[in-house]
Amino acid sequence: MPNTPYSIRRFAIIFSICWTVLIGDHILVMHWFGLPWDAAIIDGMVSNVLLFLASLLVMNTLRYYLPRGEQYVNIFFLCLLLAVLWLLITKWILKIWIGPIHTGYTDMLYHSMPIRFGIGFLLLGCMTMISILWYNQQEQKENENRKADAEKLSKEAELFKLRQQLQPHFLFNSLNSINALIGSRPEEARKMVQQLSDFLRGTLKKEETQWVTLQEELQYLQLYLDIEKVRFGNRLATHIQCHEATQPLKLPALLLQPIVENAIKFGLYDTTGETLIHISTLIEDQHLVIKVVNPFDPETSSPKQGTGFGLKSVQRRLYLLFARTDLLSTEAKGNNFTTIVKIPQTV
Amino acid sequence: MKVVIIDDEPLARSIVREYLQKHPQIEIMQECNDGFEGLKAIQQHQPDLIFLDIQMPKINGFEMLELIEQPPAVIFATAFDEFAIKAFEAHAIDYLLKPFNQERFDKAINKFTEQKTVTAEKATRELLETASQSPSQNNRIVVKNGSKIKIIPVHEVQYLEAADDYVKVHTGEGYFLKNKTMNHFEQTLDGQQFVRSHRSYIVNVQQITRIDPYEKDNHVAILRSGIKVPVSRTGYVRLREVLGL
């Protein structure tokens, strides 16, 4: 089905021009063969208007009934039948109309029947073919649109799910800390409620597809780090080294937090002492590069297994956004585990 | 009555301490930051009850319990969601989902006081059996070597060998004893990596370099380290299946 009013209008204009040319041509040919102008005009108008109606019928039929495979035979017979019908009706009308006015017309009409039939059948055939091609193309376009829509929907759902899976554990542990603070240090409890609210609001407000500046993302990350520091006390320390030139660079919202969360978990759960998380940013080949370093114990955990859910979801997100799998990498050196994420910067 | 609190978050420990003030009959022997400390404290104080978080540094709550000969009664205090904890519900004295209030906490304590006559040890053993089947536990084996605790990533395990009530876990550094059954390991380890090649052996297929015929119907698997592991007739069928031969 035609998808935009513009394309319908354009199609209608082309269609009418074609038929006008056809009518004109018909009249000229009839006059050439010796018919007076009035008779030629009536002949041309009647036969072509009728043919036009037949074409509309074919087009409308095809609009709701597109042939598949063997059904093309049916379409062929439909065209044949319509051509015969058209010929008979045209002949009948013209005979009644022009026959009494011009002697010899009936004879001429009779002799021109095969030619009229040939032209009518060919034209109807052409119209059918054009319609089939047109509607097929429309259908394909629609399918593609639907497919793209479905993909977009599933992508959004997937992103939403990925985001959800990250939250509950953190949320409940934070609430537990607040619960503990209420009894002993109510002022701090109040502060933490505020931080947690700001953090959660940030998660809810931001769309996964939205881009933010590194500066914004780091501010948001700081909220998260402050909460974690209350939870883990002296065991957690962070150091952020943000190159000034990288601050205005953009990255997908909420990308950094799961990476840091993963580093914190990895660091805290793999070592018993103090955990220092080091975050640094730089520009490299039109990519924003962010490195997150956490300590780990190479003897007890192989880094491959220690990456956990956090990084898998980041990897998946980066793939959905950029269709690349090389943007997230990890390396283990000595007691340090480094997660490196690269964000392409479109110039 | 003696308790030990084991949780890696200081505030999480302090809330348990606060709620315990209402129960003067209970004495807090020690608060521990991680499983290692917890293990030492349990051996030292022999508590009647422990409050235990699951997710903790180095070794998790379940792994710590596994290393104790006679585990005390356990009340879990964790942020794990209900679904994940459901499996352990039947066996633990109780589980507290963080955040919890005084009322809920008192209920757990009462449950413990009532159930005390029932052997807590049995309950905890059953709990561990259930817990070890959760997939997160299956990528490493925690063993005690003298007074030291050793965490063995499963890919470093060459093969397992039955030895009376124990299982010998063979690695490049020698073997470690684990108080478990062969059936337990057969069920919990990844079946695509570990194959029961013999009634008394489970072999890591990634370590196998060759399988040779041996005597009449039997085979022998030769590992990268040169060690030969017996393969029975049914074991050979299983191995071929996993290796896609």
Interface residues (C-beta under 8 A of the other chain):
Chain A: P168 H169 F172 N173 L175 N176 S177 I178 N179 A180 L181 G183 S184 V230 R231 F232 G233 R235 L268 Y269 D270 T271 T272 D297 E299 T300 S301 S302 Q305
Chain B: D8 E9 P10 L11 A12 S14 I15 E18 N33 D34 F36 Q55 M56 P57 K58 A79 F80 D81 L97 K98 P99 F100 N101 N139 R140 I151 P153 H155
